[in-house]
Amino acid sequence: MNMALVMGSMQITNRLDLEDTKTKQIILGCYVSAQLLVLAISYIIQRSIQSKKDTTVLKYMDQPKPMSGEQPKLITTTNMAYDLEQNAQAQKQAMIGLGLMVFLHFQFGVIRPLVVQSILPVKNALQSKFAQVHLFGKPAEGDLRRPWKADNPFAALTGAQEEQSEAAEKAAIKKAEKAAEKAGKSESKKDL
C-alpha cells in the first residue's frame, strides 16, 4: 500500500509544474497541514490514553538494539505508561521528519518528497496500533495486543514462527522474574 501511494504521488508530481511559485506554495501548505494533522491525531490519542487510565500491569522483554551485545531486559509497566511511551516515540519521529523535510526544502529546494510526505505520515498515524486501539476503539487483542511490535511485511509467511516467539517471550519473562526474585532473596539475606 505504501509503495502504491509513493508511486501514485510521484506520478502526480510528474504532472505538476514544480517551477511555479504558486504550485510550490500549495505543496508546502499541504505538507505543513498534513504534519499538523499528524500531531493533532497524536495529541487526541494521548488524551484518550490519559482519560482511560488503564493501570493493567504489562510485562515484556525489551529487545536490545542489534549488535549491542546487551541482554534482553524484563520491563514491568502499565498499559497506560506503555501506550504513552509509544505515542511519544511517534510524536518524536514526526518532529524529526518535519525538521528534516523543512531543512531539505529550504536548504536545497526539494519539492517532490513533500508530496509523498503529505500522504504517508497521515496514513501511518491512522493505521498505527495505538491509533487503532485508542482512536477507533478496537480491542487490544490479536495483532493489537501489547507490546506492539513493528509490522513485518513477511509475517504472513512466518505465522507459525510468530506463535513460537510469543511462547518463547512468555518463558523468558518467567525466567527473568525468577532470576529477579532470587536476586532479591539473596540481597535480603545479605542485609540480615
PAZA-804718 format. One record per residue: residue number from 1; x, y, z of N, C-alpha, C in turn; residue in three letters. Coordinates in pm, whole numbers, plus 50000, padded with zeros to 5 digits. Atoms other than C-alpha are relative to their C-alpha. Last residue first. Layout:
N
REC   nr   n.xx   n.yy   n.zz  ca.xx  ca.yy  ca.zz   c.xx   c.yy   c.zz  rest
REC  NUM      X      Y      Z      X      Y      Z      X      Y      Z   Ala
...
end
This chain:
192
REC   nr   n.xx   n.yy   n.zz  ca.xx  ca.yy  ca.zz   c.xx   c.yy   c.zz  rest
REC  192  50019  50057  49866  52033  49020  55773  50133  49972  50060   Leu
REC  191  50039  49893  49907  52110  49257  55483  49983  49948  50143   Asp
REC  190  49878  49924  49972  52297  48979  55298  49970  50110  50103   Lys
REC  189  49919  50083  49912  51989  48754  55324  50128  50074  50040   Lys
REC  188  50060  49990  49867  51773  49034  55178  50076  49915  50101   Ser
REC  187  49973  49866  49946  52009  49068  54883  49943  50010  50142   Glu
REC  186  49859  50001  49958  51999  48689  54821  50039  50135  50059   Ser
REC  185  49985  50081  49880  51619  48699  54822  50144  50000  50050   Lys
REC  184  50059  49928  49888  51606  48989  54577  50014  49925  50131   Gly
REC  183  49907  49891  49968  51849  48816  54341  49948  50080  50118   Ala
REC  182  49883  50060  49933  51637  48502  54354  50099  50108  50042   Lys
REC  181  50045  50044  49869  51323  48703  54272  50115  49940  50080   Glu
REC  180  50012  49879  49919  51498  48882  53987  49957  49965  50142   Ala
REC  179  49865  49952  49975  51607  48545  53844  49997  50126  50088   Ala
REC  178  49939  50091  49903  51255  48407  53883  50141  50047  50036   Lys
REC  177  50065  49974  49871  51107  48713  53708  50062  49913  50109   Glu
REC  176  49947  49873  49948  51363  48683  53426  49938  50034  50135   Ala
REC  175  49861  50024  49961  51274  48313  53374  50061  50127  50061   Lys
REC  174  50002  50080  49877  50901  48389  53374  50141  49976  50052   Lys
REC  173  50051  49912  49893  50952  48668  53120  50000  49925  50132   Ile
REC  172  49890  49910  49962  51171  48442  52903  49957  50094  50112   Ala
REC  171  49903  50079  49923  50900  48172  52903  50115  50088  50048   Ala
REC  170  50064  50028  49871  50638  48428  52795  50096  49921  50089   Lys
REC  169  49996  49876  49921  50875  48551  52524  49937  49979  50137   Glu
REC  168  49862  49981  49952  50934  48197  52396  50010  50126  50086   Ala
REC  167  49979  50097  49893  50559  48138  52375  50140  50014  50059   Ala
REC  166  50081  49957  49886  50517  48461  52180  50018  49905  50117   Glu
REC  165  49928  49889  49935  50812  48366  51956  49921  50054  50119   Ser
REC  164  49889  50053  49922  50652  48029  51881  50073  50111  50073   Gln
REC  163  50060  50066  49884  50328  48196  51774  50109  49944  50090   Glu
REC  162  50046  49894  49911  50529  48430  51549  49937  49941  50126   Glu
REC  161  49885  49952  49924  50718  48136  51397  49958  50108  50098   Gln
REC  160  49969  50100  49896  50390  47976  51295  50116  50047  50085   Ala
REC  159  50100  49997  49893  50280  48292  51111  50032  49902  50112   Gly
REC  158  49938  50057  49879  50605  48312  50908  49904  50001  50118   Thr
REC  157  49922  50119  50033  50476  48366  50553  50052  49929  50124   Leu
REC  156  50093  50101  50052  50200  48605  50658  50073  49869  49969   Ala
REC  155  50067  50068  49889  50451  48794  50873  49906  49891  49951   Ala
REC  154  49998  50143  50029  50673  48877  50572  49926  49919  50106   Phe
REC  153  50064  50024  50129  50596  49251  50574  49994  49852  49963   Pro
REC  152  49907  50077  50081  50671  49257  50948  49933  49972  49867   Asn
REC  151  50059  50089  50099  50485  49528  51133  50107  49936  49916   Asp
REC  150  50002  49939  50132  50678  49666  51427  49944  49900  49900   Ala
REC  149  49877  50022  50076  50583  49503  51752  49985  50068  49865   Lys
REC  148  50014  49991  50144  50323  49624  51994  50135  49985  49934   Trp
REC  147  49927  49887  50060  50357  49503  52348  49992  49994  49848   Pro
REC  146  49875  49940  49957  50059  49482  52373  50096  49891  50043   Arg
REC  145  49963  50030  49862  49786  49305  52178  50136  50060  50031   Arg
REC  144  49998  49875  49923  49677  49482  51859  50036  49977  50147   Leu
REC  143  49890  49915  50048  49769  49188  51635  50013  50128  50081   Asp
REC  142  49939  50046  50124  49544  48960  51841  50119  50087  49962   Gly
REC  141  49990  50145  50013  49365  49162  52106  50066  49965  49868   Glu
REC  140  49857  50030  50008  49377  49523  52222  50021  49849  50003   Ala
REC  139  49943  50065  49882  49009  49585  52145  50146  49964  49978   Pro
REC  138  49987  50144  50019  48932  49836  51868  50060  49937  50126   Lys
REC  137  50065  50082  49899  48818  50178  51986  50007  49850  49980   Gly
REC  136  50111  50071  50062  48898  50374  51670  49932  49900  50093   Phe
REC  135  50077  49908  50083  49119  50638  51830  49874  49932  49945   Leu
REC  134  50048  49882  49926  49262  50448  52126  49915  50095  49917   His
REC  133  50054  50028  49867  49308  50093  51996  49934  50124  50060   Val
REC  132  50108  50097  50014  49350  50155  51623  49932  49975  50134   Gln
REC  131  50115  49928  50055  49550  50470  51693  49882  49905  49985   Ala
REC  130  50060  49923  49891  49780  50272  51925  49884  50085  49951   Phe
REC  129  50072  50088  49908  49833  50015  51650  49938  50077  50115   Lys
REC  128  49916  50048  49891  49923  50272  51388  49917  49920  50099   Ser
REC  127  49991  50146  49999  49695  50287  51084  50086  49945  50113   Gln
REC  126  50133  50058  49986  49579  50646  51135  50003  49847  50006   Leu
REC  125  50054  49961  49869  49931  50773  51201  49864  49937  50023   Ala
REC  124  49934  50078  49896  50070  50574  50906  49946  50033  50139   Asn
REC  123  50041  50140  50012  49815  50718  50665  50060  49916  50112   Lys
REC  122  50141  50002  49957  49878  51072  50790  49948  49856  49996   Val
REC  121  50009  49986  49855  50256  51019  50767  49856  49996  50054   Pro
REC  120  49959  50117  49920  50229  50874  50414  49990  50021  50151   Leu
REC  119  50096  50110  50000  50027  51149  50243  50038  49891  50099   Ile
REC  118  50130  49943  49966  50197  51489  50280  49896  49889  50014   Ser
REC  117  50005  49979  49856  50536  51318  50297  49873  50073  50044   Gln
REC  116  50008  50132  49937  50484  51189  49942  49982  50016  50150   Val
REC  115  50127  50058  50043  50411  51540  49813  49979  49866  50069   Val
REC  114  50105  49939  49919  50694  51691  50019  49863  49944  49963   Leu
REC  113  50029  50080  49880  50934  51440  49863  49890  50060  50089   Pro
REC  112  50067  50129  50025  50895  51616  49526  49973  49918  50127   Arg
REC  111  50146  49988  50005  50981  51969  49645  49933  49863  49991   Ile
REC  110  50064  50128  50028  51349  51987  49748  49849  50016  50007   Val
REC  109  50114  49980  50090  51477  52346  49732  49928  49872  49961   Gly
REC  108  49969  50052  50133  51819  52257  49878  49884  50014  49901   Phe
REC  107  49857  49998  50030  51834  52447  50208  50028  49964  49854   Gln
REC  106  49948  49863  50000  51468  52545  50244  50148  50007  49966   Phe
REC  105  50073  49909  50088  51322  52213  50134  50064  50138  49994   His
REC  104  49974  50034  50140  51586  51986  50281  49930  50096  49904   Leu
REC  103  49860  49970  50032  51573  52165  50618  50029  49973  49852   Phe
REC  102  49991  49854  50005  51192  52160  50624  50143  50041  49964   Val
REC  101  50059  49954  50125  51198  51790  50533  50006  50152  49986   Met
REC  100  49917  50042  50113  51444  51705  50809  49945  50053  49868   Leu
REC   99  49876  49921  50001  51261  51908  51073  50088  49968  49880   Gly
REC   98  50036  49862  50035  50925  51754  50984  50125  50086  49990   Leu
REC   97  50032  49997  50143  51070  51403  50986  49967  50139  49952   Gly
REC   96  49872  50019  50071  51230  51464  51326  49977  50005  49850   Ile
REC   95  49925  49874  49990  50901  51606  51458  50134  49991  49928   Met
REC   94  50066  49901  50085  50702  51307  51330  50077  50132  50001   Ala
REC   93  49970  50033  50139  50954  51064  51479  49937  50101  49905   Gln
REC   92  49859  49968  50023  50928  51238  51815  50040  49972  49856   Lys
REC   91  49991  49854  50007  50548  51227  51805  50143  50043  49968   Gln
REC   90  50059  49962  50128  50561  50854  51725  50006  50151  49980   Ala
REC   89  49902  50036  50103  50801  50798  52016  49948  50038  49861   Gln
REC   88  49892  49899  49994  50566  50992  52244  50107  49970  49895   Ala
REC   87  50052  49878  50063  50275  50770  52131  50107  50110  49998   Asn
REC   86  50007  50026  50144  50474  50456  52214  49951  50123  49924   Gln
REC   85  49863  50007  50052  50565  50596  52556  50001  49978  49849   Glu
REC   84  49949  49862  50004  50205  50698  52627  50142  50004  49944   Leu
REC   83  50064  49931  50111  50090  50348  52531  50048  50144  49986   Asp
REC   82  49947  50055  50125  50345  50185  52762  49942  50074  49879   Tyr
REC   81  49863  49950  50016  50258  50415  53053  50061  49951  49869   Ala
REC   80  50004  49855  50021  49886  50348  53010  50141  50055  49975   Met
REC   79  50044  49976  50137  49929  49971  52967  50002  50150  49968   Asn
REC   78  50146  50009  50015  50128  49961  53288  49965  50025  49854   Thr
REC   77  50061  49867  50009  50496  49881  53336  49848  49984  50000   Thr
REC   76  50130  50006  49934  50727  49588  53403  49945  50142  50004   Thr
REC   75  50062  49871  49976  51018  49557  53161  49863  49974  50063   Ile
REC   74  50140  50011  49965  51237  49247  53169  49948  50140  50034   Leu
REC   73  50036  49964  49863  51565  49317  52994  49850  49982  50019   Lys
REC   72  50136  49948  49986  51708  49146  52685  49967  50027  50147   Pro
REC   71  50099  50104  49980  52087  49104  52707  49862  50064  50007   Gln
REC   70  50075  49997  49875  52325  49361  52562  49901  49885  50004   Glu
REC   69  49942  50095  49906  52578  49283  52288  49929  49998  50134   Gly
REC   68  49959  49926  49881  52485  49599  52100  50065  49909  50104   Ser
REC   67  49853  49985  49993  52488  49424  51759  50045  50077  50125   Met
REC   66  49914  50101  50061  52110  49466  51718  50148  50040  50012   Pro
REC   65  49969  49968  50139  51947  49705  51964  50092  49894  49943   Lys
REC   64  49897  49898  50022  51827  49540  52280  50021  50026  49851   Pro
REC   63  49891  50050  50083  51494  49358  52300  50103  50110  49977   Gln
REC   62  49953  49892  50086  51277  49468  52590  50122  49949  49923   Asp
REC   61  49855  49999  50012  51112  49156  52731  50039  50108  49899   Met
REC   60  49947  50046  50128  50754  49216  52833  50151  50008  50003   Tyr
REC   59  49862  50048  49991  50539  49270  53137  50042  49951  49863   Lys
REC   58  49949  50054  50125  50224  49483  53135  50145  49961  50020   Leu
REC   57  49855  50024  50004  50031  49557  53453  50036  49933  49868   Val
REC   56  49973  50143  50011  49680  49694  53396  50150  49981  49985   Thr
REC   55  49885  50034  49917  49675  50060  53503  50027  49849  50004   Thr
REC   54  49989  50146  49996  49449  50174  53218  50128  49961  50076   Asp
REC   53  49926  50034  49878  49384  50542  53297  50009  49848  50020   Lys
REC   52  50034  50139  49967  49125  50570  53016  50068  49953  50130   Lys
REC   51  50135  50006  49945  49144  50952  53011  49961  49858  50040   Ser
REC   50  50003  49944  49865  49522  50955  52974  49861  49991  50062   Gln
REC   49  49924  50089  49912  49516  50720  52675  49990  50049  50144   Ile
REC   48  50081  50120  49984  49241  50925  52507  50068  49901  50095   Ser
REC   47  50111  49966  49910  49430  51249  52565  49913  49877  50028   Arg
REC   46  49942  49979  49868  49743  51098  52408  49891  50030  50102   Gln
REC   45  49970  50133  49948  49541  50969  52111  50056  50012  50142   Ile
REC   44  50129  50061  49968  49399  51317  52055  50021  49861  50059   Ile
REC   43  50049  49934  49879  49751  51463  52073  49866  49941  50045   Tyr
REC   42  49918  50048  49889  49883  51210  51821  49953  50060  50133   Ser
REC   41  50040  50139  49977  49598  51286  51583  50075  49945  50121   Ile
REC   40  50132  49993  49937  49672  51658  51620  49947  49860  50031   Ala
REC   39  49980  49960  49861  50043  51594  51551  49866  50012  50075   Leu
REC   38  49935  50113  49931  49955  51400  51236  50021  50035  50147   Val
REC   37  50103  50103  49980  49712  51675  51128  50057  49880  50074   Leu
REC   36  50084  49951  49889  49981  51940  51181  49889  49900  50031   Leu
REC   35  49921  50019  49879  50214  51733  50961  49924  50049  50123   Gln
REC   34  49994  50143  49971  49949  51706  50690  50077  49974  50130   Ala
REC   33  50132  50040  49951  49882  52081  50703  49998  49852  50039   Ser
REC   32  50011  49947  49864  50256  52155  50672  49865  49960  50060   Val
REC   31  49906  50072  49914  50281  51927  50369  49987  50045  50145   Tyr
REC   30  50055  50135  49979  49967  52063  50204  50089  49922  50095   Cys
REC   29  50117  49986  49914  50096  52420  50252  49935  49865  50031   Gly
REC   28  49948  49974  49866  50435  52324  50105  49885  50015  50101   Leu
REC   27  49940  50126  49953  50262  52171  49803  50053  50018  50142   Ile
REC   26  50110  50093  49974  50042  52479  49763  50053  49868  50055   Ile
REC   25  50067  49957  49878  50340  52712  49798  49885  49907  50037   Gln
REC   24  49911  50030  49887  50540  52517  49539  49933  50037  50132   Lys
REC   23  50005  50146  49981  50246  52528  49299  50087  49960  50118   Thr
REC   22  50130  50029  49939  50221  52908  49346  49986  49850  50027   Lys
REC   21  49995  49962  49859  50594  52951  49281  49869  49965  50070   Thr
REC   20  50096  49895  49969  50579  52761  48951  49997  50026  50151   Asp
REC   19  49927  49874  50006  50895  52559  48890  49911  50118  50035   Glu
REC   18  49930  49978  49873  50730  52239  49009  50087  50126  50000   Leu
REC   17  49893  49907  50036  50480  52245  48721  50071  50039  50130   Asp
REC   16  50006  49864  49945  50279  51940  48818  50118  50083  49949   Leu
REC   15  50097  49921  50078  50230  51627  48605  49990  50145  50048   Arg
REC   14  49952  49991  50139  50544  51449  48730  49909  50088  49916   Asn
REC   13  49897  49896  50008  50440  51536  49087  50057  50014  49859   Thr
REC   12  50062  49868  49984  50117  51340  49044  50105  50110  49985   Ile
REC   11  50068  49972  50127  50301  51037  48907  49933  50138  50005   Gln
REC   10  49894  49964  50095  50534  51052  49208  49940  50031  49862   Met
REC    9  49963  49860  49974  50228  51062  49434  50113  50045  49907   Ser
REC    8  50107  49911  50043  50096  50746  49273  50035  50146  50021   Gly
REC    7  49999  49997  50147  50430  50565  49305  49891  50094  49947   Met
REC    6  49878  49932  50045  50459  50659  49671  50000  50013  49848   Val
REC    5  50015  49857  49971  50098  50567  49744  50121  50079  49951   Leu
REC    4  50098  49947  50095  50136  50232  49566  49980  50150  50022   Ala
REC    3  49933  49989  50130  50456  50163  49762  49905  50058  49895   Met
REC    2  49909  49885  49997  50282  50240  50089  50066  50022  49866   Asn
REC    1  50083  49880  50000  50000  50000  50000  50087  50126  50000   Met
end
